[in-house]
Amino acid sequence: MGHYTLGGLRVSKDSVTQTQSTSLSVRSYLAAGVMGTAMVGLGVALATAPAEPAFSGIEIRLVSNEAELAAECAPSGAAAGENCGVSSRVGSSVAPAAFVATLPTVIGSGGWLIGDGLDAVEGCVGTACNGGNGGLLWGNGGDALNGGRGGNAGFLFGDGGAGGAGYAAYYDPETGERLAPTAGGRGGNGAFLFGNGGIGGDGGSDVNALNSSVAAENDAVGARGGNGGNGGMFGGSAGDAGWGGDAFSANGNATGGAGGTGGSATRGNGGWGGDGGNAEAYVGDATAGSGGTGGNTVNGNGGAGGWGGDAVAYSKGAVATGGNGGRGGDAVLGSGGAGGRGGIGTPEDEADGFGGNGGSGGSVVVGNGGNGGNGGGGDALNGGGTGGKGGNGGDSALAGTGGNGGAGGYGQVWGDDEGVSSDNATGGAGGSGGRGGLVAGEGGDGGDGGDATIPAEPGGTGTPTAGAGGSGGSGGLGGSRGESGEDGTAGRSDPVSDNSGDDD
């Protein structure tokens, strides 16, 4: 058993081996990720350690024969027996430096203990497009790309990363082969204790200019928006959802993507639902996407529902339908979220238009219910125009006022260039008011009915029908009922004016 001289101290090989063994056990301890004060101290020590060890290149000699070690050995090409018999790693600075270089980051960007998660980089594919998670203790989540999921925040503090926007549809210019658009990514969750949720990514759009003999290949469909991330357990609002992708078709139907759902919260506001995607079709029907549902919460305000998308159709006999508004989020203590507005159906030429329905308001246990969203308008030139129904107000269960109903959408027929049309216009009905809380809660008011308008005589030969007002919500014990909404008006538009100017 040989001995070495270390700076004048005489030590055995066993003690060197023991030191190396102890070093390995410390490394294993760090890699295991054990929580606690000792871990934090070790992390700080590693982060602040100098680049080079304090003792570098110490001369080490065997006491028995004073054989030279690696620092003083002959070159590798020397004759046998001239090289040292002891490993050149002993006393060298190479091994510790290499070891430190291979350790994962502890504190800082991408740090596993404390630090923000890394953002996805351009050109990523698959799971590489997800945002990185924040450090184990605290840190924000990284932002995603290309439909990836936003990174989650750390345990104590931090906000979730944003979800990535989805890919748009791709059409091969040679073969016309279609790669469908992809949905938006989900926002990352806020830290478990305190933190806001990340926003969801928007869904991919679809622009289809094909004119295939296979009808379905000419359709365009937008992708769904990503959901918002959740807020922290003890504080933090949830993330808003992504919007649905738009859709355009030159020779088929077009359908907008739905908005995502807002994230949920515990002590904070729920996330807003994403708006639905718009739709436009030259030949077929256009149907806009529905708004997403608002996020729920325990203590705070429910998220508002997303708006329905708008739709435009051009061909005779085609239909343009606005998207429905999303429902507002619920709350235990606070206020229900407002319902989203219905989208507008705007047909050109002789197509028909239908407005989307408004979303219902969110309900609440203690507090006020959310208001219903207004219905969208049906705005036609020389086709039928029908407004969407207003959303119902949200209920209050124990104490609070019910939400008001949304107004019905308008129905409008303009007629051709000379103000001539035989089509009908119908206003949407108003939504009902929400129920008041059990303890002296007031009922919500009903929404007004939508108006209906056709061209002036003699050009307009259709029938205008106004929407009915919504009923008021019932009150609780000792509370009054809400007022009913007013009916809409049915009438005719002003005559088409002569824009040729005066003769003089």
QUIJO-V608921 format. One record per residue. RES is the residue in three letters. OMEGA is omega in whole degrees, 0 to 359 (none if undefined). Layout:
RES:OMEGA
RES:OMEGA
This chain:
MET:184
GLY:177
HIS:179
TYR:173
THR:180
LEU:180
GLY:179
GLY:179
LEU:183
ARG:183
VAL:181
SER:174
LYS:181
ASP:181
SER:176
VAL:178
THR:179
GLN:179
THR:178
GLN:179
SER:179
THR:179
SER:179
LEU:181
SER:177
VAL:178
ARG:179
SER:180
TYR:179
LEU:183
ALA:181
ALA:177
GLY:182
VAL:180
MET:171
GLY:183
THR:180
ALA:180
MET:181
VAL:179
GLY:178
LEU:179
GLY:179
VAL:181
ALA:179
LEU:183
ALA:184
THR:182
ALA:178
PRO:183
ALA:181
GLU:177
PRO:181
ALA:181
PHE:184
SER:176
GLY:179
ILE:179
GLU:181
ILE:180
ARG:174
LEU:180
VAL:187
SER:184
ASN:178
GLU:178
ALA:182
GLU:178
LEU:191
ALA:185
ALA:184
GLU:183
CYS:178
ALA:178
PRO:185
SER:180
GLY:182
ALA:181
ALA:181
ALA:179
GLY:179
GLU:177
ASN:181
CYS:177
GLY:182
VAL:182
SER:179
SER:179
ARG:182
VAL:179
GLY:181
SER:178
SER:184
VAL:185
ALA:179
PRO:181
ALA:179
ALA:179
PHE:180
VAL:182
ALA:182
THR:179
LEU:175
PRO:180
THR:181
VAL:182
ILE:181
GLY:181
SER:183
GLY:181
GLY:183
TRP:180
LEU:179
ILE:178
GLY:178
ASP:175
GLY:182
LEU:175
ASP:173
ALA:184
VAL:179
GLU:181
GLY:181
CYS:179
VAL:174
GLY:185
THR:176
ALA:179
CYS:175
ASN:173
GLY:179
GLY:178
ASN:176
GLY:181
GLY:184
LEU:180
LEU:175
TRP:183
GLY:178
ASN:174
GLY:179
GLY:179
ASP:182
ALA:176
LEU:169
ASN:178
GLY:178
GLY:180
ARG:176
GLY:181
GLY:176
ASN:178
ALA:179
GLY:187
PHE:187
LEU:185
PHE:174
GLY:179
ASP:178
GLY:179
GLY:180
ALA:174
GLY:182
GLY:175
ALA:181
GLY:176
TYR:170
ALA:177
ALA:180
TYR:179
TYR:180
ASP:184
PRO:181
GLU:186
THR:184
GLY:179
GLU:186
ARG:168
LEU:187
ALA:176
PRO:182
THR:182
ALA:174
GLY:181
GLY:179
ARG:174
GLY:179
GLY:178
ASN:172
GLY:179
ALA:183
PHE:181
LEU:184
PHE:177
GLY:179
ASN:176
GLY:179
GLY:179
ILE:176
GLY:179
GLY:178
ASP:177
GLY:180
GLY:180
SER:181
ASP:177
VAL:187
ASN:179
ALA:182
LEU:173
ASN:185
SER:175
SER:174
VAL:189
ALA:184
ALA:181
GLU:179
ASN:183
ASP:177
ALA:182
VAL:176
GLY:182
ALA:183
ARG:174
GLY:180
GLY:178
ASN:175
GLY:178
GLY:182
ASN:176
GLY:182
GLY:184
MET:185
PHE:178
GLY:178
GLY:178
SER:180
ALA:181
GLY:175
ASP:182
ALA:177
GLY:180
TRP:175
GLY:181
GLY:177
ASP:180
ALA:176
PHE:177
SER:178
ALA:187
ASN:179
GLY:178
ASN:178
ALA:181
THR:179
GLY:179
GLY:179
ALA:174
GLY:179
GLY:180
THR:178
GLY:180
GLY:181
SER:180
ALA:175
THR:175
ARG:184
GLY:183
ASN:174
GLY:180
GLY:178
TRP:173
GLY:180
GLY:177
ASP:177
GLY:180
GLY:177
ASN:180
ALA:179
GLU:182
ALA:179
TYR:184
VAL:186
GLY:180
ASP:176
ALA:181
THR:182
ALA:180
GLY:178
SER:175
GLY:181
GLY:179
THR:176
GLY:182
GLY:180
ASN:177
THR:175
VAL:182
ASN:184
GLY:179
ASN:175
GLY:180
GLY:178
ALA:175
GLY:179
GLY:177
TRP:173
GLY:179
GLY:178
ASP:184
ALA:178
VAL:175
ALA:188
TYR:190
SER:177
LYS:181
GLY:178
ALA:184
VAL:173
ALA:184
THR:176
GLY:180
GLY:177
ASN:175
GLY:180
GLY:179
ARG:176
GLY:180
GLY:181
ASP:177
ALA:173
VAL:179
LEU:183
GLY:179
SER:175
GLY:180
GLY:178
ALA:175
GLY:181
GLY:178
ARG:175
GLY:181
GLY:182
ILE:173
GLY:186
THR:178
PRO:174
GLU:179
ASP:186
GLU:176
ALA:180
ASP:181
GLY:178
PHE:175
GLY:177
GLY:178
ASN:175
GLY:179
GLY:178
SER:176
GLY:179
GLY:180
SER:184
VAL:177
VAL:176
VAL:183
GLY:184
ASN:176
GLY:180
GLY:177
ASN:176
GLY:179
GLY:178
ASN:176
GLY:179
GLY:180
GLY:170
GLY:193
ASP:188
ALA:173
LEU:181
ASN:174
GLY:180
GLY:178
GLY:183
THR:179
GLY:178
GLY:180
LYS:175
GLY:180
GLY:178
ASN:176
GLY:179
GLY:182
ASP:169
SER:188
ALA:187
LEU:183
ALA:180
GLY:182
THR:176
GLY:180
GLY:178
ASN:176
GLY:179
GLY:179
ALA:176
GLY:179
GLY:180
TYR:171
GLY:186
GLN:171
VAL:184
TRP:185
GLY:180
ASP:183
ASP:180
GLU:179
GLY:181
VAL:176
SER:176
SER:184
ASP:184
ASN:175
ALA:183
THR:176
GLY:179
GLY:179
ALA:176
GLY:179
GLY:179
SER:176
GLY:179
GLY:180
ARG:178
GLY:181
GLY:184
LEU:183
VAL:174
ALA:180
GLY:177
GLU:176
GLY:178
GLY:179
ASP:176
GLY:179
GLY:178
ASP:176
GLY:181
GLY:178
ASP:177
ALA:185
THR:175
ILE:180
PRO:179
ALA:175
GLU:3
PRO:186
GLY:182
GLY:182
THR:178
GLY:183
THR:174
PRO:180
THR:182
ALA:177
GLY:180
ALA:176
GLY:180
GLY:180
SER:177
GLY:180
GLY:180
SER:178
GLY:177
GLY:179
LEU:182
GLY:180
GLY:183
SER:178
ARG:178
GLY:179
GLU:177
SER:178
GLY:179
GLU:176
ASP:176
GLY:179
THR:177
ALA:183
GLY:182
ARG:178
SER:178
ASP:178
PRO:177
VAL:184
SER:176
ASP:185
ASN:184
SER:179
GLY:180
ASP:179
ASP:181
ASP:none
